[in-house]
Amino acid sequence: MPEPDHTTSEGDRDIRILVDGHGGDSAPTMVLDALEMVLSPKFAAQFSASLAFGVVGQEEVLSPLLRERGIENRISLVAATDVIEMCDSPSHALRRKKDSSIHVGARLVRDGSWDALVSAGNTGALMAISKVVLKTLPGIDRPAIASMIPAVNDGCTLMLDAGANSECTSDHLIQFAIMGSCYMQATEGLSAPRVGLLNIGSEDIKGTDVIKLTSTKLAETDLNYIGNVEGTDLFGNDVDVVVCDGFVGNVALKTMEGTARFLASSMRKELTSSLVSKAGALLARSALNRFKDRVNPGKYNGAPLLGLNGIVVKSHGGADAEAFVSAIAVACKEVDANLTDRITQSVQEMVEA
Amino acid sequence: MPEPDHTTSEGDRDIRILVDGHGGDSAPTMVLDALEMVLSPKFAAQFSASLAFGVVGQEEVLSPLLRERGIENRISLVAATDVIEMCDSPSHALRRKKDSSIHVGARLVRDGSWDALVSAGNTGALMAISKVVLKTLPGIDRPAIASMIPAVNDGCTLMLDAGANSECTSDHLIQFAIMGSCYMQATEGLSAPRVGLLNIGSEDIKGTDVIKLTSTKLAETDLNYIGNVEGTDLFGNDVDVVVCDGFVGNVALKTMEGTARFLASSMRKELTSSLVSKAGALLARSALNRFKDRVNPGKYNGAPLLGLNGIVVKSHGGADAEAFVSAIAVACKEVDANLTDRITQSVQEMVEA
């Protein structure tokens, strides 16, 4: 296995990120484009530690691409022979594709050769393999996928679980709350992230039995628990971490995506319906583009798989290079902030309290 | 109790709609404004049966308002002394406000004096009182709230349950599927509405145990069951009825509302950020207004409470008169199509099959 190419500046630890060369609709080109971008001084300037990047996958495919771009000496190439397809079931990928890029990458993170794995591949396979190879952190029963949602005034809200666990007990939900709170402290610098429980009303009597029990228990923790929140609060500035089971979280995320797509297509239809409105749209174009940028899900691409004994970040499968760079940045931030140690410590403190 | 003021044209039955004078943020003015509108020939032209309207509530408040508008002879006034506030708990409203407009209205629908009750008041109270006073239809365990969602190409999708039942068994969900299918047949004229189950992926292995069991059972019914659908499908043209529990449905609805509001405020901010884009927005104004109309939730205001032995329609509390007219139209359609009889018959056929 090639050693990551990096130099350590005194006192700082390195941030060593391995990316999956075969995940995503436009892989491997999109992945290589993103790797070129993260080699820029502008990207590096976000972090005090020095950065090292690698790509894992089929050597015969990736090696020529690295050479073409002239980055073969700056990006380590880690060989893996198998490729997990989007249609592979998680169990098939887990059992039958042990030399896939995700498997090899997860093992190298487990062994400490790399600090994090970033993949735009099959979400179910990534979660299943990561769980088996990396295991969960002490005190965490189930890892969760966390999703960052843009909010008003350039804010953002972390929602978890976004789809890994359809059925959750109140203990699972409380663990999600702890992990989400640690994440927002570590990566957004919040001192006491406000944690809300996704419910169908603000009153205590609302929701399922699991939700009601979770609310009571959350109020007894040291977390900055603010009570029930609703779907409309996801985009506001009143909550930082929204906790829910993976079924509800996934429906909420996909509903957001569907609403945004529906509104955009309706707007396009209206704006192109007459010459006058077309002219207006032309004049307002830069504003409409800024609007698109602001609500672009790519800006917040990179969903951390939280609760694993190692850092894994899932990029949207349809991500372009720029969005994939966001996912790599998420991984860098998590490593930089020692997120896994922080979560372990928080869970430990919670158990002792 | 005053008799509804109506004339019956030969062969047709009347549609007699009673509206709650005290429900909604802008009641009673908004309610009276809406009643003026539904008296117009344009509204009546939608139905072959003749229409009769009444308003239920405090006589001393409503009587002068009817007279002011000169419609005291065309709108029956039904007296009720109590008013249910938005902050009243459903159980308090149910037990302590037996002479409220909702209670009196529900009793008159039960007794056959009126065909439907329309209210923009407290949803929990409306559901609780309707359930106790009207009872559920044979074969229906729990009534559901159904919500109509706008979709591309001027289509629409009915989602239920939108919030009445947080926890549902597969039998409840199947009953929702039957009711939703009947509703779309009756009010939208679809011969075999496509029924989908809201899930977090299209594959059969996805979702909770209840969802998987429901999917298996739905496939065995006579319904036009198309399998799992996702949050993104709510706005498409591939499904007519989306079935889910009330927790998930409510989160989805409020997430839609939040997303739309967030996008609108972001767009406004960008469009007013420079003179050029302001000018563009001005030129595109009529297009932007048509866009707002198209995605305006008011257009689809009027959520039927399905499964009750009587027709009850809930309007959004923030509805304006025009949106409240939509809710009244929903009630008229349900009466006109004999919806409760249809549901009863479908459930009966399903049990016999």
Interface residues (C-beta under 8 A of the other chain):
Chain A: S89 P150 A151 V152 G163 S166 E167 L198 I200 I205 K206 G207 T208 D209 I211 E230 G231 T232 D233 L234 F235 G236 C244 G246 F247 V248 N250 V251 A252 L253 K254 T255 M256 E257 G258 T259 A260 R261 F262 L263 S265 S266 M267 E270 L271 S273 S274 V276 S277 A279 G280 A281 L282 L283 A284 R285 S286 A287 L288 R290 F291 R294 V295
Chain B: S89 P150 A151 V152 G163 S166 E167 L198 I200 I205 K206 G207 T208 D209 I211 E230 G231 T232 D233 L234 F235 G236 C244 G246 F247 V248 N250 V251 A252 L253 K254 T255 M256 E257 G258 T259 A260 R261 F262 L263 S265 S266 M267 E270 L271 S273 S274 V276 S277 A279 G280 A281 L282 L283 A284 R285 S286 A287 L288 R290 F291 R294 V295
